[in-house]
């Protein structure tokens, strides 16, 4: 596959799908996680909805996404985004809510405003949990990518698997599975590096 250029052509397509869905999922998940973690009213308004949707297996939504959005790139990216929302949301929400209240009381004692407490105390203290959510979401994006690329793909690693399965090329299927595994390892290494840069004290 490397010699024919098939793998080099498939990787950008797969990474673009996974990256686009991950970015959308993280934006929504972290955004609403911060909102519901910081505001009781926002929690009452949004948390129950997130919890209900979280319990729906995203795999079961593939037929609906195809009907609603067609067979192009949109349903694939949106499926990945949906899968990535909840790890980011849950960890961000938990991180904000589990900040030691003594830190907040100390910040108030030093005269910090609510905005300063949020930016200088709550968010830095919740950052480890947020990064755990990002790391988990990156892994889930790869899982969702595998599922998304099995539906009407014309490019990507999943398309190579589809073609190889039609030709009964077990060797190519195994090679593509190994490529997915390598991508997973690369994602984990990248997140470990990000955590070291953002959390040097750990």
C-alpha positions in Angstrom: 0.0 0.0 0.0 2.9 2.3 0.7 4.5 1.5 -2.7 1.3 2.1 -4.6 0.6 5.3 -2.6 -2.8 4.1 -1.4 -1.9 4.5 2.3 -0.5 8.0 1.8 -3.7 9.0 0.0 -5.9 7.4 2.7 -4.3 8.9 5.8 -5.0 12.6 5.1 -8.7 11.8 4.5 -9.0 9.8 7.7 -7.1 12.3 9.8 -9.2 15.2 8.4 -12.4 13.4 9.4 -11.1 12.5 12.9 -9.6 16.0 13.4 -12.7 17.8 12.3 -15.1 15.8 14.4 -12.7 15.9 17.4 -12.5 19.7 17.2 -16.3 20.2 17.0 -16.8 17.7 19.8 -14.2 19.3 22.1 -15.6 22.8 21.5 -19.1 21.7 22.4 -18.1 19.3 25.2 -15.6 21.6 27.0 -17.8 24.7 26.4 -20.9 23.2 28.0 -18.8 21.4 30.7 -17.5 24.8 31.8 -20.9 26.4 31.6 -22.7 23.7 33.6 -19.8 23.4 36.1 -19.8 27.1 36.8 -23.5 27.8 36.8 -26.3 25.9 38.6 -28.9 27.3 36.2 -27.0 26.1 33.2 -26.6 22.7 34.9 -30.4 22.5 35.4 -31.0 23.6 31.8 -28.5 21.3 30.0 -27.0 18.5 32.1 -30.1 16.2 32.0 -30.2 16.5 28.2 -26.5 15.7 27.9 -27.0 12.7 30.2 -29.9 11.4 28.2 -28.2 11.7 24.8 -25.0 10.2 26.3 -26.7 7.0 26.9 -27.6 6.5 23.3 -25.0 4.4 21.5 -23.6 6.6 18.7 -23.3 3.6 16.4 -27.1 3.3 16.4 -27.4 6.8 14.9 -25.5 6.0 11.7 -28.6 5.3 9.7 -30.3 8.5 10.9 -27.2 10.5 10.1 -27.2 9.1 6.6 -30.9 10.0 6.1 -30.5 13.5 7.6 -27.2 14.5 6.1 -26.7 12.3 3.1 -23.7 10.0 2.3 -21.0 12.7 2.1 -18.5 13.8 4.7 -21.0 15.6 6.9 -22.5 12.5 8.6 -19.0 11.1 9.2 -17.7 14.2 10.8 -20.8 14.8 12.9 -20.8 11.2 14.1 -17.2 11.6 15.3 -18.1 14.9 16.9 -21.1 13.4 18.7 -18.9 10.6 20.1 -16.3 13.1 21.3 -18.7 15.5 23.1 -19.4 13.4 26.1 -15.9 12.5 27.4 -15.0 16.1 27.1 -18.2 17.3 28.7 -18.2 14.9 31.7 -14.5 15.4 32.6 -14.7 19.2 32.3 -17.9 19.3 34.4 -16.4 17.0 37.0 -13.2 18.9 37.1 -14.8 22.2 37.7 -17.2 20.9 40.3 -14.6 19.0 42.2 -12.2 21.9 42.7 -11.3 22.2 46.4 -13.6 24.8 47.9 -10.8 25.9 50.2 -9.0 27.3 47.2 -12.1 29.3 46.3 -12.5 30.6 49.9 -8.8 31.5 50.0 -9.2 33.4 46.7 -12.1 35.3 48.1 -10.1 36.1 51.2 -7.5 37.8 49.0 -10.1 39.9 47.3 -10.4 38.2 43.9 -13.5 38.9 41.9 -15.7 36.1 40.6 -14.2 36.4 37.1 -10.6 36.3 38.6 -11.6 33.3 40.7 -12.9 31.5 37.6 -9.8 32.3 35.4 -7.1 32.0 38.1 -8.4 29.3 40.4 -11.2 27.2 39.0 -9.9 26.7 35.4 -6.3 25.9 36.3 -7.4 23.5 39.0 -9.8 21.8 36.6 -7.3 21.6 33.8 -6.0 18.1 34.7 -9.6 16.7 34.4 -10.2 18.6 31.2 -7.0 17.1 29.6 -8.2 13.6 30.7 -11.4 14.3 28.8 -9.5 15.5 25.8 -7.3 12.4 25.9 -10.3 10.2 26.1 -12.1 12.0 23.4 -9.1 11.6 21.0 -9.3 7.9 21.5 -13.0 7.8 21.0 -12.6 9.9 17.8 -10.5 7.0 16.4 -13.2 4.5 17.3 -15.9 6.6 15.7 -13.7 7.1 12.7 -13.5 3.3 12.1 -17.3 3.1 12.2 -17.9 6.2 10.1 -15.5 5.1 7.4 -17.4 1.9 6.9 -20.4 3.8 5.5 -20.1 4.9 1.9 -16.5 6.1 2.0 -14.6 6.8 -1.1 -11.3 7.6 0.6 -9.6 6.8 3.9 -8.4 3.8 5.8 -11.9 2.5 6.2 -12.3 2.6 2.4 -9.2 0.5 2.0 -10.6 -2.0 4.4 -13.9 -2.1 2.5 -12.0 -2.7 -0.8 -9.7 -5.3 0.8 -12.7 -7.2 2.3 -14.4 -7.4 -1.1 -11.2 -8.9 -2.6 -10.8 -11.2 0.5 -7.3 -9.7 1.1 -6.9 -10.5 4.8 -3.4 -9.2 4.7 -4.5 -5.7 3.7 -7.3 -5.7 6.3 -4.8 -6.6 9.0 -2.4 -3.9 7.8 -5.2 -1.3 8.0 -6.1 -2.4 11.5 -2.5 -2.0 12.5 -2.5 1.5 11.0 -5.5 2.3 13.2 -3.5 1.0 16.2 -0.4 3.1 15.3 -2.7 6.2 15.1 -4.0 5.4 18.6 -0.5 5.1 20.0 0.5 8.4 18.3 -2.6 10.1 19.8 -1.7 8.9 23.3 1.9 10.1 22.9 0.8 13.5 21.7 -1.5 13.9 24.7 1.2 12.8 27.1 3.4 15.5 25.7 0.6 18.1 25.9 0.0 17.2 29.5 3.7 17.6 30.3 3.8 21.0 28.7 0.6 22.3 30.4 1.0 20.5 33.7 4.8 20.7 34.4 4.2 20.3 38.2 2.7 16.8 37.8 
